[in-house]
Amino acid sequence: MRKKVSSIPVNKFGDDHSVGISIERIAFDYLPPLGEWEQPERHDSHSFFLLEKGSVTMEIDFQVYNILSPSIIYMHPDQVHRILAFENVTVCAWATHNQNINPVYLKLLDDITRATPIHLNPELFALLSDTASLCIKFAARKKDYLFKPLLNDNMNMLIGLVIAISLESSTPADKLSRPESINKAFREVVSTHFIQLKRPADYAEKLNLSTAYLNECVKNSTGHPVSYHIQQRVILEAKRLLYHSDQSLKEIAAALGYDDYPYFSRLFSKVTGMSPVKFRNKNLG
């Protein structure tokens, strides 16, 4: 049975917090009891998982993925996930905090935050696996001169490879149309300001655009207006808290920027087709 908690647990990934970087290769030849691993959590860092062998079933923000090796999985610190099952697994896992990531890479990570796990062809798998092995060797040489910058450089190389693989099939930023560029900028602002800003006009002001033009660009790019995307981001966070914590409904509404709980409840019902209470009761384990 899924254990309810007062808030979504944040797992401090790995052990080496003196440098803010963690990397290790782990192997499980059989399926042990998952126990605490089945509980939902966030990580306190950007985390990456190179599934080198076996299979894993994960739930990430209410979406279940059956992942076969070789695959790469990236999870942003705000994403909630849990392991449902795994078998004969060898995985290389690495994680680091914002301050250690190349600023260009950090910005690009926002573009792949909701990316699905990527199945790798043999060439890309070998490239990532070999690079991860080299990084693991650097991580073991703690007494070396320039240990931290060397490890950090290699970690960024790994992150850069994952970003490149993820963006390979997408449209390059310099080839986006004007509406697509504006939509991309809008989605980035929503991801960081959805609790404070709820009106389309607030986002238009942030982007130095008229509300009508912002709405036109977003709707042309996605098929939905600005208000839809704001609401979807709020409701995703509400679902996370309703499902993964035992905070009261009023506490959740307040945490998401709504002092008027009845209004929040009506919004949730409108977007999801059920009340917050019904959603929570339906998903109780």
C-alpha positions in Angstrom: 0.0 0.0 0.0 1.3 3.5 -0.9 2.3 5.4 2.2 0.8 8.9 2.6 3.2 11.6 3.8 2.8 15.2 5.0 4.5 16.4 1.9 6.2 14.9 -1.1 9.6 13.5 0.1 12.7 15.0 -1.4 15.5 12.4 -1.8 19.0 13.7 -1.4 20.5 11.9 -4.3 23.8 10.1 -3.6 26.3 10.6 -0.9 28.9 13.0 -2.1 27.4 16.4 -1.3 30.7 18.0 -0.6 31.0 18.6 -4.4 27.3 18.4 -5.2 27.8 15.7 -7.7 26.9 12.0 -7.5 27.5 9.2 -10.0 27.4 5.4 -9.6 26.6 2.2 -11.4 24.3 -0.2 -9.7 23.3 -3.7 -10.7 20.4 -5.9 -9.4 20.3 -9.4 -10.8 16.9 -10.2 -9.2 13.8 -8.3 -8.0 14.2 -7.5 -4.3 11.3 -6.1 -2.3 10.9 -2.5 -3.4 9.7 -1.2 0.0 10.5 2.5 0.3 11.4 2.7 -3.4 7.7 2.3 -4.3 7.0 5.6 -2.4 6.7 8.7 -4.6 9.5 11.2 -4.3 11.3 14.1 -5.9 15.1 14.5 -6.1 17.0 17.5 -4.8 18.9 17.7 -8.0 18.8 17.1 -11.7 19.0 13.3 -12.1 19.8 11.1 -15.0 19.5 7.3 -15.4 21.2 5.3 -18.1 19.5 1.9 -18.1 22.2 -0.4 -19.4 20.5 -3.7 -18.8 17.1 -5.0 -17.9 13.8 -3.2 -17.6 12.1 -0.7 -15.3 8.5 0.4 -14.9 8.3 3.9 -13.5 5.5 6.4 -12.9 6.5 10.0 -13.6 3.8 12.6 -12.9 1.0 10.1 -13.3 2.3 8.7 -16.5 3.5 5.0 -16.4 6.6 4.1 -18.5 7.7 0.6 -19.3 11.4 1.2 -20.1 13.6 -1.3 -21.8 17.4 -1.1 -22.0 19.3 0.7 -23.3 17.5 3.9 -22.5 18.2 7.3 -20.9 15.8 8.9 -18.4 16.1 12.5 -17.2 14.1 13.9 -14.3 13.9 17.5 -13.3 13.9 18.3 -9.5 10.2 19.2 -9.6 9.0 15.9 -11.1 7.5 13.3 -8.8 8.2 9.7 -9.6 8.3 6.2 -8.2 9.5 2.8 -9.2 6.8 0.3 -9.8 8.9 -2.7 -10.9 12.3 -3.7 -12.3 14.1 -6.8 -13.4 17.8 -7.7 -14.1 18.8 -4.1 -13.9 22.1 -2.4 -14.4 21.8 1.3 -14.3 24.3 4.2 -14.2 22.8 7.1 -12.3 24.2 10.6 -11.9 22.9 13.8 -10.4 24.0 17.3 -9.7 22.6 20.7 -8.6 22.0 23.9 -10.6 25.2 25.6 -9.6 27.3 22.8 -11.1 25.6 22.8 -14.5 26.8 24.8 -17.5 24.3 27.8 -17.7 23.6 27.0 -21.4 22.8 23.4 -20.5 20.7 24.4 -17.5 18.5 26.5 -19.7 18.2 23.7 -22.3 17.2 21.2 -19.6 13.9 23.1 -19.3 13.2 22.1 -22.9 13.4 18.4 -22.1 11.8 18.4 -18.6 8.7 16.5 -19.8 10.6 14.3 -22.3 9.8 10.7 -22.2 12.5 8.1 -21.6 14.6 7.7 -24.8 15.5 4.3 -26.2 19.1 4.4 -27.5 20.7 3.0 -30.6 23.9 1.0 -30.1 26.2 3.9 -31.0 24.6 6.4 -28.7 24.4 3.9 -25.9 28.1 3.1 -26.2 28.9 6.8 -26.2 26.9 7.5 -23.0 28.1 4.3 -21.3 31.7 5.0 -22.0 31.5 8.6 -20.9 29.7 7.6 -17.7 32.4 5.0 -17.0 35.1 7.7 -17.4 33.1 10.0 -15.1 32.9 7.3 -12.4 36.7 6.9 -12.5 37.1 10.7 -12.0 34.6 10.5 -9.1 36.8 7.9 -7.3 39.9 10.1 -7.4 39.0 12.5 -4.6 42.6 13.2 -3.6 43.7 14.4 -7.1 44.6 18.0 -7.7 41.7 19.7 -9.5 39.4 16.9 -8.5 36.2 18.9 -8.3 36.6 20.9 -11.6 37.6 17.8 -13.5 34.6 15.9 -12.2 32.3 18.8 -12.9 33.6 19.1 -16.5 33.0 15.4 -17.1 29.5 15.6 -15.5 28.6 18.5 -17.8 29.9 16.4 -20.8 27.4 13.7 -19.8 24.6 16.2 -19.3 25.4 17.8 -22.7 25.2 14.5 -24.4 21.8 13.7 -22.9 20.5 17.1 -24.0 21.9 16.7 -27.5 20.2 13.3 -27.8 16.9 14.6 -26.5 16.9 17.6 -28.8 18.2 15.8 -31.9 14.8 15.2 -33.3 13.2 18.5 -32.3 13.2 21.7 -34.2 16.4 23.8 -33.5 15.7 27.0 -31.6 17.1 29.1 -34.5 14.6 27.5 -36.9 11.5 28.1 -34.8 8.9 30.4 -36.2 8.1 33.6 -34.3 4.9 32.1 -32.7 6.8 29.0 -31.7 9.6 31.1 -30.2 7.1 33.1 -28.2 5.3 29.9 -27.1 8.6 28.4 -25.9 9.4 31.5 -23.9 5.9 31.5 -22.4 6.2 27.9 -21.3 9.5 28.7 -19.6 7.9 31.6 -17.7 4.9 29.4 -16.7 7.2 26.7 -15.3 8.7 29.2 -12.8 5.9 31.6 -12.0 2.6 29.5 -12.2 2.1 29.9 -8.4 2.4 33.7 -8.4 1.0 34.5 -11.8 -2.5 33.3 -12.9 -3.7 35.8 -15.6 -2.6 35.7 -19.2 -2.0 39.5 -18.9 0.7 38.8 -16.3 2.6 36.6 -18.7 2.2 39.0 -21.6 3.7 41.7 -19.4 6.7 39.4 -18.5 7.3 38.8 -22.2 6.7 42.5 -23.2 3.9 41.5 -25.5 0.2 42.3 -25.7 -2.1 39.8 -24.2 -3.9 39.3 -27.5 -0.6 38.6 -29.4 0.7 36.2 -26.8 -2.6 34.3 -26.9 -2.5 34.2 -30.7 1.0 32.8 -30.8 0.4 30.2 -28.1 -2.8 29.1 -29.6 -1.3 28.8 -33.1 1.6 26.7 -31.8 -0.3 24.4 -29.4 -4.0 24.6 -30.3 -4.8 25.9 -26.8 -5.0 29.4 -25.3 -2.6 30.9 -22.7 -5.1 30.3 -19.9 -5.2 26.5 -20.7 -1.5 26.1 -20.2 -1.5 28.1 -16.9 -4.3 26.0 -15.6 -2.7 22.7 -16.7 0.5 23.5 -14.9 -1.4 24.5 -11.7 -3.5 21.3 -11.8 -0.5 19.1 -12.4 1.0 20.4 -9.2 -2.3 20.1 -7.4 -2.6 16.4 -8.5 0.9 15.8 -7.2 0.1 17.1 -3.8 -3.3 15.5 -3.6 -1.9 12.1 -4.6 1.4 12.1 -2.8 0.8 14.1 0.4 -1.7 14.3 3.2 -1.9 18.1 3.2 -5.5 19.4 3.5 -7.3 20.6 0.5 -7.2 24.2 1.8 -3.4 23.9 2.4 -2.8 22.7 -1.1 -4.9 25.5 -2.5 -3.0 28.1 -0.5 0.4 26.5 -1.5 -0.7 27.0 -5.1 -1.6 30.6 -4.7 -5.4 30.3 -4.0 -6.7 31.8 -0.8 -10.2 31.2 -2.1 -10.5 27.4 -1.7 -14.0 27.1 -3.3 -12.7 28.8 -6.4 -9.7 26.5 -6.6 -12.0 23.5 -6.1 -14.2 24.7 -9.0 -11.2 25.2 -11.2 -9.9 21.7 -10.4 -13.3 20.2 -11.2 -13.5 22.1 -14.4 -10.1 21.0 -15.7 -10.1 17.4 -14.5 -13.8 16.5 -14.5 -13.8 15.6 -10.8 -13.5 17.4 -7.5 -10.2 17.5 -5.5 -11.8 15.3 -2.9 -12.9 12.7 -5.5 -9.5 12.7 -7.2 -7.8 12.1 -3.8 -10.2 9.3 -2.8 -10.0 7.7 -6.2 -6.3 7.4 -6.0 -5.8 6.4 -2.4 -3.7 3.2 -2.3 
